[in-house]
Amino acid sequence: MFLQRTTLPWKSLHLRRYTQSTAAAVLLHDADSPLTLLEGEGESFPRPDPKYAETIVAIPRSTSGKSIAAKERKAGRLPSIVFEQEDGQHGGNKRLISVQINQIRKLVNHLGRIFFLSRLFDLEVRSAGFDSDDIVEKVRVLPRRLHLHAATDAPLNVTFIRAPSHAFLKVDVPLLFRGEDVSPGLRKGAYLNTIKRTVKYLCPADVIPPYIDVDLSEMDVGQKLVMGDLKVHPALKLLQSKDEPVCNIVGSRVSDQKKSK
């Protein structure tokens, strides 16, 4: 799962002073949406509260192409596709649909892009317009790709995959960094070098976490966390190397070191 756009700001390393305010601004996806806890082997894991779920409404679309897509967007509709994915592999049963641009924009702005791409939604495909009562398909889906305009960030198209309970889905789960206020290294004035914003897992559709907690509370200068250190539900299968670094605590910026010489 990825965010398709001209620039990829998450791909580079981010070296910055880490404060509680920046943590909330950058990573806390939805302060107004409480989370329930999912139990697993003695641990509690966060998951979205169902009462805050939103149904995405769609209508069928018979044809595709650049000119058709441009007409859809001009009419306030976003060209989309919904298809199958079993055991992490792309499948068939493709349906061309259009969703409402304003609804997708609102969800992306409210949740944040990386959290939108890791959250389950109900999708209703209605045959005779968005306000129609004739539902031709109602299914749980996971947003797979979100294509944005490079200059304006306006949504251009979105792809969904069906997420029935028996499905296993590849998900880039967002990371939420906590404990910066008590981290020994950060309290000394060191910096958090954030290497990863998401980590890819193969998840049962019913056990997709909204985020993964990254505990910084005991990290000192020079220490790092790797993917194998992350605490997740036992049903999740890591699809990247467990030794790949997530973040580390560094003593000072390179520019600060040069100024001191």
Backbone bond lengths (Angstrom), bond angles and torsions (degrees), N, CA, C in turn:
res aa  C-N    CA-C-N  psi(-1)  N-CA   C-N-CA  omega(-1)  CA-C   N-CA-C  phi
1 M - - - 1.459 - - 1.511 108.32 -
2 F 1.356 116.41 133.82 1.448 117.03 -176.68 1.505 110.24 -151.91
3 L 1.333 115.37 160.77 1.444 123.13 176.05 1.507 107.06 -97.20
4 Q 1.318 117.55 115.93 1.447 121.90 -174.40 1.519 109.71 -93.91
5 R 1.327 117.19 117.81 1.450 121.16 178.94 1.517 107.68 -162.64
6 T 1.335 117.01 174.29 1.451 120.96 -174.84 1.517 111.86 -68.93
7 T 1.334 117.28 -42.74 1.458 120.50 179.77 1.509 109.66 -110.33
8 L 1.311 116.33 148.53 1.458 121.26 -178.65 1.520 109.49 -122.60
9 P 1.343 117.89 84.81 1.460 120.35 -174.58 1.505 113.60 -64.70
10 W 1.353 118.59 -25.12 1.465 120.12 -177.74 1.515 111.53 -75.98
11 K 1.340 117.24 -13.97 1.462 119.38 -171.06 1.529 112.47 -76.44
12 S 1.340 117.31 -27.74 1.450 120.29 -178.50 1.523 110.60 -86.95
13 L 1.326 115.43 163.53 1.459 119.53 177.96 1.523 109.26 -77.07
14 H 1.323 116.19 142.43 1.457 121.04 179.91 1.523 107.98 -115.22
15 L 1.320 116.10 116.48 1.453 122.24 -179.03 1.518 107.76 -114.85
16 R 1.340 117.52 112.96 1.453 119.48 -173.56 1.520 109.85 -156.54
17 R 1.334 115.62 160.66 1.456 119.58 172.56 1.513 107.99 -70.80
18 Y 1.304 117.18 130.68 1.459 121.69 -173.45 1.513 109.98 -102.41
19 T 1.333 117.44 119.67 1.454 122.55 178.84 1.513 109.05 -124.00
20 Q 1.317 115.98 166.10 1.455 120.61 -179.78 1.522 111.00 -64.12
21 S 1.340 117.54 -36.10 1.459 120.14 -179.40 1.511 111.73 -67.75
22 T 1.363 118.06 -41.48 1.457 119.38 179.10 1.507 111.01 -69.59
23 A 1.322 117.59 -33.11 1.466 119.67 176.88 1.514 110.43 -60.32
24 A 1.334 116.18 -45.61 1.461 119.55 -179.25 1.518 110.84 -66.74
25 A 1.336 117.22 -41.19 1.457 120.21 -176.26 1.518 112.03 -68.17
26 V 1.329 116.61 -38.00 1.457 119.93 -174.39 1.510 112.34 -84.63
27 L 1.329 118.08 -40.09 1.455 119.39 -166.47 1.517 116.43 -118.34
28 L 1.321 119.63 -23.52 1.453 118.99 -175.14 1.516 108.44 -76.38
29 H 1.328 116.65 108.77 1.453 122.24 -163.57 1.506 114.52 -77.29
30 D 1.319 119.22 -32.42 1.461 118.48 -172.43 1.523 108.68 -161.09
31 A 1.322 116.29 86.04 1.458 120.51 -174.21 1.517 112.36 -65.98
32 D 1.341 117.69 -19.35 1.456 120.77 -177.28 1.517 112.84 -93.21
33 S 1.319 118.58 0.36 1.459 121.60 -177.29 1.520 110.57 -111.33
34 P 1.343 118.09 98.61 1.467 120.42 179.88 1.519 111.39 -61.08
35 L 1.316 115.03 156.48 1.462 121.04 -179.57 1.512 109.61 -116.01
36 T 1.316 115.80 143.11 1.457 120.09 169.31 1.518 107.77 -91.20
37 L 1.326 117.33 173.01 1.454 120.76 -178.53 1.523 110.37 -114.45
38 L 1.308 115.73 138.75 1.452 122.39 179.38 1.525 107.66 -107.30
39 E 1.327 116.71 124.24 1.456 120.60 -175.77 1.525 111.36 -86.66
40 G 1.323 116.61 141.92 1.451 120.59 177.88 1.512 111.09 -163.44
41 E 1.299 117.54 111.94 1.461 123.16 176.71 1.525 111.84 52.55
42 G 1.342 116.55 47.73 1.455 119.96 175.07 1.506 114.99 82.96
43 E 1.341 118.36 -4.98 1.453 121.13 -179.29 1.529 109.46 -110.33
44 S 1.344 116.78 154.91 1.455 121.99 174.31 1.524 108.74 -107.93
45 F 1.330 115.74 134.04 1.452 120.88 -176.61 1.523 109.36 -125.83
46 P 1.327 118.16 138.99 1.465 120.66 -176.64 1.517 112.03 -73.70
47 R 1.318 116.07 147.64 1.455 121.68 170.50 1.525 107.72 -151.39
48 P 1.345 118.41 155.09 1.466 120.06 -176.22 1.520 111.83 -62.19
49 D 1.310 116.37 142.93 1.457 121.39 174.38 1.528 108.27 -73.08
50 P 1.335 118.60 124.48 1.475 120.73 -176.49 1.518 114.38 -57.25
51 K 1.342 118.10 -28.29 1.466 118.76 -176.90 1.526 112.34 -70.21
52 Y 1.340 117.07 -12.24 1.457 120.12 177.31 1.534 111.82 -99.73
53 A 1.329 116.92 8.95 1.455 120.52 178.95 1.528 109.68 -71.83
54 E 1.335 116.24 154.51 1.455 121.15 178.31 1.519 108.77 -130.63
55 T 1.338 115.92 139.41 1.453 121.10 178.03 1.517 109.76 -88.14
56 I 1.332 116.60 126.34 1.462 121.80 175.01 1.526 107.74 -87.95
57 V 1.320 116.22 125.73 1.461 122.06 -177.63 1.524 109.03 -98.79
58 A 1.335 116.30 136.29 1.461 122.07 -177.82 1.521 110.45 -136.40
59 I 1.326 115.88 162.13 1.457 122.41 172.21 1.524 108.17 -127.10
60 P 1.333 118.99 151.68 1.470 121.11 179.75 1.527 111.24 -64.64
61 R 1.334 114.31 151.79 1.469 121.55 176.53 1.524 106.91 -132.24
62 S 1.322 117.69 126.68 1.464 120.61 -171.53 1.521 113.79 -87.73
63 T 1.337 118.47 -26.71 1.456 121.29 -175.40 1.522 110.39 -132.31
64 S 1.331 115.00 164.26 1.463 120.95 178.74 1.524 109.34 -132.73
65 G 1.317 115.95 173.60 1.456 121.41 -178.86 1.517 110.69 133.91
66 K 1.332 116.82 162.50 1.464 120.93 -176.03 1.514 112.33 -61.58
67 S 1.333 117.23 -43.62 1.464 119.67 -177.62 1.524 110.88 -67.77
68 I 1.331 116.94 -39.27 1.461 120.79 177.97 1.520 110.19 -64.63
69 A 1.344 116.01 -43.51 1.466 120.23 179.89 1.523 111.30 -62.22
70 A 1.342 116.74 -40.31 1.463 120.60 179.25 1.529 110.78 -63.55
71 K 1.335 117.41 -40.73 1.464 121.18 178.35 1.526 110.88 -65.43
72 E 1.336 116.10 -39.44 1.471 119.58 178.72 1.520 110.71 -62.03
73 R 1.334 116.88 -47.25 1.465 119.95 -179.07 1.528 111.40 -64.82
74 K 1.337 117.02 -36.49 1.460 120.51 178.33 1.522 111.11 -63.69
75 A 1.334 115.82 -30.32 1.474 121.24 179.53 1.528 112.34 -87.70
76 G 1.337 117.67 5.36 1.468 121.11 178.89 1.513 113.90 85.81
77 R 1.330 116.35 14.53 1.462 121.31 179.87 1.528 109.95 -113.15
78 L 1.309 115.69 146.27 1.461 121.85 -178.54 1.518 109.39 -107.57
79 P 1.347 119.21 117.49 1.467 120.70 178.10 1.521 111.14 -62.81
80 S 1.332 116.05 131.73 1.458 121.35 -173.88 1.518 110.49 -142.84
81 I 1.332 115.25 167.63 1.461 122.62 176.44 1.524 107.40 -138.25
82 V 1.323 116.84 143.39 1.456 121.17 170.75 1.527 107.23 -125.93
83 F 1.354 116.86 134.19 1.455 120.61 -177.66 1.518 109.88 -146.26
84 E 1.328 115.51 179.19 1.456 121.61 -177.60 1.523 110.89 -90.61
85 Q 1.311 115.48 155.58 1.465 121.26 167.81 1.512 107.45 -149.11
86 E 1.310 117.31 115.48 1.456 122.32 -179.75 1.522 109.71 -113.25
87 D 1.336 116.34 132.30 1.462 122.26 177.93 1.524 112.36 53.66
88 G 1.331 115.99 35.29 1.454 120.11 176.10 1.514 114.43 81.93
89 Q 1.346 118.68 1.24 1.457 121.42 -178.51 1.528 109.85 -109.67
90 H 1.340 116.65 139.19 1.457 120.60 -179.90 1.519 109.51 -64.58
91 G 1.319 116.22 138.03 1.451 121.71 -179.96 1.511 111.98 -123.88
92 G 1.325 117.41 -156.80 1.454 122.22 -174.80 1.511 112.30 -107.76
93 N 1.345 114.47 -136.94 1.465 121.93 -178.11 1.523 110.77 54.99
94 K 1.333 115.55 45.15 1.468 120.99 -176.60 1.521 110.31 -77.43
95 R 1.331 115.26 137.41 1.464 121.56 175.29 1.525 108.35 -128.21
96 L 1.325 116.04 126.82 1.457 120.78 174.79 1.522 108.17 -80.81
97 I 1.317 116.30 130.61 1.461 121.57 -179.68 1.529 109.76 -140.55
98 S 1.308 115.30 168.56 1.462 122.20 169.37 1.518 107.66 -128.98
99 V 1.326 115.89 139.57 1.464 121.57 176.85 1.522 108.05 -117.28
100 Q 1.319 116.61 172.03 1.455 120.48 -178.09 1.530 110.46 -83.82
101 I 1.326 115.91 124.91 1.465 120.28 -178.45 1.525 110.91 -56.52
102 N 1.320 117.00 -44.60 1.473 120.23 -176.46 1.524 111.45 -61.95
103 Q 1.337 117.63 -36.84 1.458 119.83 -179.97 1.519 111.18 -67.36
104 I 1.328 116.81 -44.31 1.472 120.33 179.79 1.521 110.42 -66.37
105 R 1.323 116.71 -42.68 1.469 119.64 178.58 1.525 110.70 -60.30
106 K 1.330 116.92 -42.51 1.467 120.70 179.88 1.524 110.82 -63.04
107 L 1.327 117.26 -44.29 1.459 120.80 -179.51 1.526 111.41 -64.11
108 V 1.330 116.73 -43.35 1.464 120.76 -179.45 1.521 110.38 -65.05
109 N 1.326 117.04 -43.77 1.460 120.32 179.97 1.524 111.63 -66.76
110 H 1.328 116.82 -35.46 1.462 121.26 -176.65 1.528 111.89 -75.91
111 L 1.318 116.30 -43.37 1.463 120.74 -175.55 1.520 112.74 -89.04
112 G 1.330 117.37 -30.17 1.459 121.09 -167.25 1.518 108.55 94.37
113 R 1.305 117.53 147.60 1.467 121.18 -171.18 1.515 112.96 -63.65
114 I 1.346 117.02 -47.15 1.465 117.30 -175.80 1.518 111.36 -69.62
115 F 1.347 117.47 -27.42 1.454 120.21 177.58 1.529 111.46 -78.97
116 F 1.329 117.08 -31.41 1.472 120.62 173.62 1.527 110.41 -61.06
117 L 1.334 116.79 -38.83 1.462 121.75 -176.91 1.528 113.37 -81.22
118 S 1.330 118.08 4.12 1.468 120.16 176.79 1.519 111.15 -128.09
119 R 1.322 116.64 17.74 1.467 121.23 -175.46 1.527 110.64 -116.92
120 L 1.322 116.78 138.47 1.455 121.97 178.31 1.526 110.61 -83.71
121 F 1.350 115.34 143.74 1.458 122.30 176.65 1.524 109.20 -134.82
122 D 1.323 115.64 153.76 1.457 120.47 166.26 1.520 108.15 -83.99
123 L 1.329 116.01 136.35 1.464 121.97 178.58 1.523 108.67 -118.50
124 E 1.326 117.01 127.25 1.456 122.86 175.31 1.522 109.56 -114.73
125 V 1.316 117.09 119.41 1.462 122.04 175.79 1.525 107.42 -97.51
126 R 1.329 116.68 116.79 1.460 122.34 -175.69 1.530 109.15 -110.32
127 S 1.316 116.82 132.29 1.465 121.56 -168.74 1.517 114.32 -73.25
128 A 1.324 118.04 -30.65 1.463 119.88 -170.03 1.522 113.01 -119.57
129 G 1.314 117.97 34.51 1.453 121.39 178.52 1.516 112.00 115.26
130 F 1.329 115.88 162.62 1.458 121.16 -175.21 1.526 112.48 -63.05
131 D 1.326 117.09 -26.64 1.463 120.71 -178.97 1.525 112.86 -95.59
132 S 1.326 116.56 4.95 1.461 120.76 -177.48 1.528 111.39 -71.98
133 D 1.337 115.78 151.43 1.461 121.27 175.46 1.530 111.81 -93.36
134 D 1.334 116.70 -4.12 1.470 121.40 -177.83 1.529 109.40 -87.33
135 I 1.341 116.99 97.10 1.468 121.97 -177.25 1.527 109.13 -95.04
136 V 1.343 116.17 117.57 1.460 120.37 -178.71 1.530 111.97 -90.62
137 E 1.323 117.75 -20.05 1.462 121.66 175.54 1.520 109.27 -156.46
138 K 1.322 115.79 133.10 1.462 121.76 173.33 1.509 106.96 -129.56
139 V 1.320 117.16 118.98 1.453 121.08 -172.09 1.526 109.53 -150.49
140 R 1.310 116.05 150.58 1.469 121.08 173.20 1.516 108.56 -81.65
141 V 1.332 116.84 136.77 1.460 120.71 -175.94 1.527 110.69 -135.26
142 L 1.323 114.32 161.05 1.458 123.00 172.47 1.525 107.84 -121.67
143 P 1.338 119.84 125.78 1.466 119.85 173.92 1.525 110.45 -60.55
144 R 1.325 116.50 128.88 1.459 120.95 -178.27 1.526 112.16 -100.70
145 R 1.323 116.74 -46.17 1.466 121.11 179.91 1.516 109.80 -136.98
146 L 1.313 115.10 142.16 1.457 121.52 175.17 1.517 107.31 -128.88
147 H 1.325 115.98 114.45 1.459 121.09 -178.91 1.518 108.65 -98.32
148 L 1.341 116.49 121.72 1.455 122.20 -177.64 1.517 111.24 -112.76
149 H 1.318 116.26 151.92 1.462 121.24 173.82 1.527 108.65 -66.43
150 A 1.334 117.08 132.80 1.469 121.18 -173.16 1.522 112.84 -62.91
151 A 1.325 117.82 -32.31 1.463 120.23 -175.41 1.521 112.67 -94.01
152 T 1.330 117.14 -38.42 1.469 120.13 -172.31 1.526 114.01 -106.58
153 D 1.332 118.12 -12.10 1.467 122.80 -174.93 1.531 112.81 65.52
154 A 1.317 117.52 15.08 1.467 120.05 176.49 1.527 109.24 -70.30
155 P 1.348 118.61 137.85 1.465 120.23 178.26 1.529 111.16 -62.85
156 L 1.341 116.25 135.42 1.463 121.78 178.18 1.519 112.00 -109.08
157 N 1.308 117.81 -38.67 1.459 121.87 172.79 1.525 109.07 -164.53
158 V 1.315 116.06 161.44 1.455 121.24 -179.56 1.522 108.55 -142.33
159 T 1.323 115.95 142.85 1.462 122.73 179.18 1.523 108.88 -116.57
160 F 1.331 115.72 136.49 1.461 121.85 178.59 1.526 109.52 -118.93
161 I 1.342 115.63 151.43 1.464 120.74 169.93 1.519 108.20 -119.19
162 R 1.329 115.82 142.79 1.458 120.94 178.42 1.528 109.01 -68.43
163 A 1.331 115.55 142.13 1.468 120.43 -174.58 1.521 111.28 -131.51
164 P 1.345 118.41 63.84 1.471 119.57 174.02 1.519 110.48 -67.40
165 S 1.321 116.57 165.41 1.461 120.95 -174.49 1.524 113.23 -58.53
166 H 1.338 117.98 -31.18 1.462 120.03 -176.02 1.527 112.88 -83.44
167 A 1.326 118.51 -4.74 1.466 121.31 -174.98 1.529 111.23 -79.93
168 F 1.344 115.36 151.67 1.457 123.53 170.67 1.523 106.97 -115.75
169 L 1.316 116.91 124.62 1.457 121.56 -170.88 1.522 111.24 -121.42
170 K 1.325 115.73 139.27 1.459 120.55 172.44 1.524 108.23 -80.11
171 V 1.338 115.70 122.57 1.459 120.31 -175.32 1.525 109.58 -132.44
172 D 1.327 115.89 131.86 1.462 121.25 169.97 1.519 107.16 -86.29
173 V 1.323 116.73 97.52 1.462 121.68 -174.42 1.532 109.48 -82.63
174 P 1.345 118.27 128.10 1.469 120.70 179.96 1.528 111.98 -66.22
175 L 1.323 115.25 152.58 1.461 122.08 175.84 1.526 109.43 -103.06
176 L 1.325 115.95 138.62 1.459 121.68 177.80 1.526 107.89 -121.28
177 F 1.330 115.92 112.30 1.458 121.45 -175.25 1.526 110.08 -85.09
178 R 1.346 115.70 130.06 1.467 122.05 -178.80 1.537 110.07 -132.88
179 G 1.318 115.49 161.53 1.459 121.22 174.45 1.513 114.16 86.27
180 E 1.333 117.65 13.10 1.458 120.30 -178.74 1.528 111.90 -65.70
181 D 1.355 116.31 -25.90 1.458 119.06 -177.04 1.523 112.68 -74.25
182 V 1.350 117.66 -18.01 1.467 120.41 179.89 1.526 112.31 -118.10
183 S 1.326 117.95 0.14 1.463 120.87 178.76 1.527 110.32 -60.62
184 P 1.344 118.40 123.78 1.475 119.89 -179.41 1.523 112.58 -56.55
185 G 1.328 116.88 -42.07 1.461 119.76 -178.79 1.512 112.95 -66.78
186 L 1.331 117.19 -43.80 1.457 120.58 -178.62 1.526 111.21 -70.96
187 R 1.321 117.44 -31.51 1.468 120.55 176.98 1.529 111.51 -68.56
188 K 1.327 116.82 -22.54 1.461 120.81 176.78 1.526 111.96 -81.64
189 G 1.341 117.08 -4.53 1.458 120.61 -179.11 1.511 113.53 98.90
190 A 1.332 117.52 9.54 1.462 120.64 177.61 1.532 109.52 -76.51
191 Y 1.332 115.98 -178.67 1.454 121.86 -174.55 1.515 110.67 -124.78
192 L 1.333 113.74 150.90 1.453 119.98 174.65 1.519 109.07 -92.96
193 N 1.322 116.28 120.38 1.462 122.44 175.33 1.526 107.39 -95.70
194 T 1.338 116.22 102.92 1.457 121.91 -177.01 1.522 109.56 -87.10
195 I 1.320 117.40 114.75 1.460 122.32 -176.43 1.525 111.48 -97.87
196 K 1.333 117.41 -36.01 1.467 121.82 -179.06 1.526 110.04 -125.58
197 R 1.319 115.45 139.06 1.461 122.11 173.12 1.526 111.56 -104.03
198 T 1.313 117.24 -23.60 1.458 122.40 178.08 1.524 108.86 -138.75
199 V 1.335 116.47 159.32 1.461 122.43 175.51 1.530 107.26 -133.91
200 K 1.329 116.37 137.07 1.463 121.27 -174.70 1.529 110.91 -89.25
201 Y 1.343 114.68 127.23 1.455 122.49 177.03 1.523 110.06 -129.61
202 L 1.331 115.61 154.39 1.452 121.70 166.44 1.524 106.04 -94.12
203 C 1.340 116.03 116.14 1.459 120.87 -171.03 1.523 111.34 -119.34
204 P 1.335 118.79 135.83 1.461 119.18 164.32 1.527 108.41 -58.59
205 A 1.316 117.01 141.01 1.466 120.02 -174.35 1.518 112.83 -58.53
206 D 1.327 117.67 -28.03 1.466 120.52 -179.42 1.517 113.16 -85.18
207 V 1.332 117.71 -2.67 1.470 120.97 -175.55 1.532 109.93 -130.96
208 I 1.322 116.79 47.51 1.462 120.80 176.34 1.532 107.71 -95.06
209 P 1.335 118.42 112.29 1.473 119.84 -178.45 1.526 110.78 -74.94
210 P 1.336 118.62 146.64 1.463 120.61 177.35 1.524 112.47 -69.92
211 Y 1.323 116.42 -23.28 1.466 122.33 177.24 1.519 108.32 -166.85
212 I 1.347 115.75 171.03 1.460 122.43 174.96 1.526 107.56 -120.86
213 D 1.328 115.98 127.86 1.458 120.49 176.76 1.529 110.66 -71.22
214 V 1.328 116.21 133.14 1.462 122.65 172.36 1.522 107.04 -114.29
215 D 1.311 117.09 110.48 1.465 122.58 -173.42 1.525 110.33 -87.09
216 L 1.330 115.22 114.95 1.472 121.16 179.58 1.523 112.26 -100.30
217 S 1.314 117.63 1.86 1.460 121.47 -166.43 1.525 114.44 -63.88
218 E 1.337 118.06 -23.83 1.460 120.03 -178.86 1.530 112.73 -113.21
219 M 1.313 117.25 9.10 1.467 120.41 -176.43 1.524 111.65 -82.61
220 D 1.337 115.08 132.92 1.460 121.52 178.45 1.525 108.84 -113.83
221 V 1.313 116.25 175.19 1.458 121.75 -178.71 1.526 109.98 -58.23
222 G 1.330 116.15 132.65 1.460 121.81 178.55 1.523 114.36 90.90
223 Q 1.324 117.94 -10.17 1.455 120.63 -179.59 1.525 110.88 -88.55
224 K 1.331 115.58 155.72 1.462 120.86 179.50 1.527 109.83 -138.15
225 L 1.331 114.96 160.76 1.459 122.61 172.10 1.519 108.59 -115.92
226 V 1.330 115.96 139.33 1.457 121.35 177.62 1.530 108.43 -114.90
227 M 1.320 116.07 169.91 1.464 120.55 -175.15 1.524 112.51 -60.65
228 G 1.314 116.38 -32.42 1.452 119.80 178.59 1.513 113.57 -67.69
229 D 1.346 117.98 -15.90 1.470 121.76 178.89 1.523 112.70 -81.82
230 L 1.337 117.59 -15.07 1.457 120.64 -174.66 1.525 110.65 -71.87
231 K 1.323 116.61 137.40 1.461 122.25 178.61 1.524 109.19 -94.55
232 V 1.319 116.75 115.53 1.456 122.20 -178.59 1.524 109.53 -132.47
233 H 1.310 115.98 169.83 1.457 121.08 176.86 1.530 108.95 -61.14
234 P 1.333 118.53 139.56 1.473 120.49 -176.27 1.526 114.20 -62.72
235 A 1.336 118.20 -16.58 1.465 119.88 179.17 1.514 112.76 -78.83
236 L 1.332 117.78 -12.01 1.460 121.10 -179.31 1.525 110.38 -83.18
237 K 1.341 116.39 137.46 1.464 121.89 178.91 1.524 109.48 -112.37
238 L 1.335 116.17 119.24 1.459 121.10 179.69 1.527 110.14 -67.40
239 L 1.344 116.36 129.86 1.461 121.58 -178.51 1.524 112.33 -105.08
240 Q 1.320 117.07 9.95 1.466 122.69 175.85 1.522 107.85 -125.83
241 S 1.318 116.33 169.81 1.457 120.37 -178.77 1.523 110.48 -64.74
242 K 1.326 116.00 133.67 1.470 119.87 179.10 1.521 112.02 -67.11
243 D 1.331 117.31 -16.29 1.466 121.43 179.85 1.524 112.52 -92.75
244 E 1.333 117.76 -0.62 1.461 120.21 -179.37 1.525 109.54 -70.95
245 P 1.343 118.46 131.37 1.471 120.28 -175.72 1.518 112.74 -72.25
246 V 1.324 115.21 146.36 1.459 123.36 176.39 1.527 110.24 -102.86
247 C 1.334 116.92 -45.68 1.456 121.59 179.52 1.518 108.62 -163.57
248 N 1.319 115.98 165.82 1.464 120.90 171.84 1.517 109.43 -150.56
249 I 1.336 115.20 164.94 1.459 121.94 179.16 1.521 108.08 -104.92
250 V 1.330 116.04 122.12 1.466 120.44 -178.05 1.520 109.13 -117.06
251 G 1.340 115.05 151.94 1.452 120.54 -171.81 1.499 115.74 -70.57
252 S 1.338 117.16 -37.11 1.459 119.67 -178.68 1.512 109.03 -161.98
253 R 1.322 115.09 162.59 1.457 120.12 176.00 1.518 110.08 -69.96
254 V 1.334 115.93 154.62 1.473 120.47 176.61 1.513 109.30 -60.35
255 S 1.350 116.95 -41.06 1.481 120.84 -178.72 1.531 109.83 -64.36
256 D 1.354 117.55 -36.52 1.465 120.14 177.90 1.513 111.84 -64.58
257 Q 1.363 115.43 -37.72 1.465 119.81 -179.93 1.524 110.09 -65.52
258 K 1.342 116.01 -39.22 1.467 118.95 -179.29 1.521 111.33 -67.24
259 K 1.379 116.07 -37.17 1.470 119.13 -179.54 1.505 112.04 -66.56
260 S 1.345 117.13 -29.94 1.463 120.96 -176.05 1.507 112.30 -77.42
261 K 1.338 117.19 -14.28 1.478 120.70 -178.55 1.522 110.66 -82.27
